[in-house]
């Protein structure tokens, strides 16, 4: 099952890199992608040149957990 999770995560990260704007903004410039088979969310931000991974969190965790990981400039 661990390999299946990693395959699913790899798949969603490839989608994020390929077309990050397909995922909704949830707060400020942070977007969220949902894994299909597992209850996990991928939080990421965009700059002009990169996709910055913020967190991969189980959906039962407090969704504000990722906010502590974001550096506000």
C-alpha positions in Angstrom: 0.0 0.0 0.0 2.9 2.3 0.7 4.1 2.0 -3.0 0.5 2.8 -4.1 0.5 6.0 -2.0 3.9 7.1 -3.4 2.7 6.4 -7.0 -0.5 8.5 -6.3 1.6 11.3 -4.8 4.0 11.2 -7.7 1.1 11.4 -10.1 -0.5 14.5 -8.4 2.9 16.2 -8.1 3.4 15.8 -11.9 0.0 17.3 -12.5 0.9 20.2 -10.1 4.2 20.8 -12.0 2.5 20.5 -15.4 -0.5 22.7 -14.8 -0.6 24.3 -11.3 -3.3 26.7 -12.2 -5.9 23.9 -12.5 -5.9 23.6 -8.7 -7.9 26.1 -6.6 -6.4 28.8 -4.4 -7.4 28.2 -0.8 -5.7 31.2 0.8 -3.6 34.0 -0.6 -1.4 32.3 -3.2 -1.5 28.8 -1.7 -3.3 26.1 -3.8 -4.4 22.7 -2.9 -4.4 19.4 -4.8 -6.2 16.3 -3.5 -5.0 12.8 -4.0 -7.7 10.6 -5.5 -7.3 7.3 -3.6 -5.9 8.5 -0.3 -7.2 11.2 2.1 -4.3 13.6 1.6 -3.9 17.1 0.4 -0.9 18.7 -1.3 -0.4 22.4 -0.5 1.8 24.5 -2.7 2.6 28.0 -3.8 3.7 29.5 -7.1 6.3 31.9 -8.0 7.1 33.0 -11.6 9.6 30.2 -12.0 8.8 27.5 -9.5 6.2 25.5 -7.7 7.0 25.5 -3.9 5.7 22.5 -2.0 4.4 23.6 1.4 2.9 20.4 2.9 1.4 17.0 2.3 -1.2 16.5 5.0 -3.8 13.9 5.9 -7.2 15.5 5.5 -8.2 14.8 9.1 -5.4 17.1 10.4 -6.1 20.7 11.2 -6.0 22.4 7.8 -4.3 25.4 9.4 -1.2 23.2 10.0 0.3 24.1 6.6 -0.1 27.9 7.4 2.7 27.6 10.0 5.0 26.4 7.3 4.6 29.4 5.0 7.1 32.2 5.3 5.3 35.5 4.9 7.4 38.2 3.1 
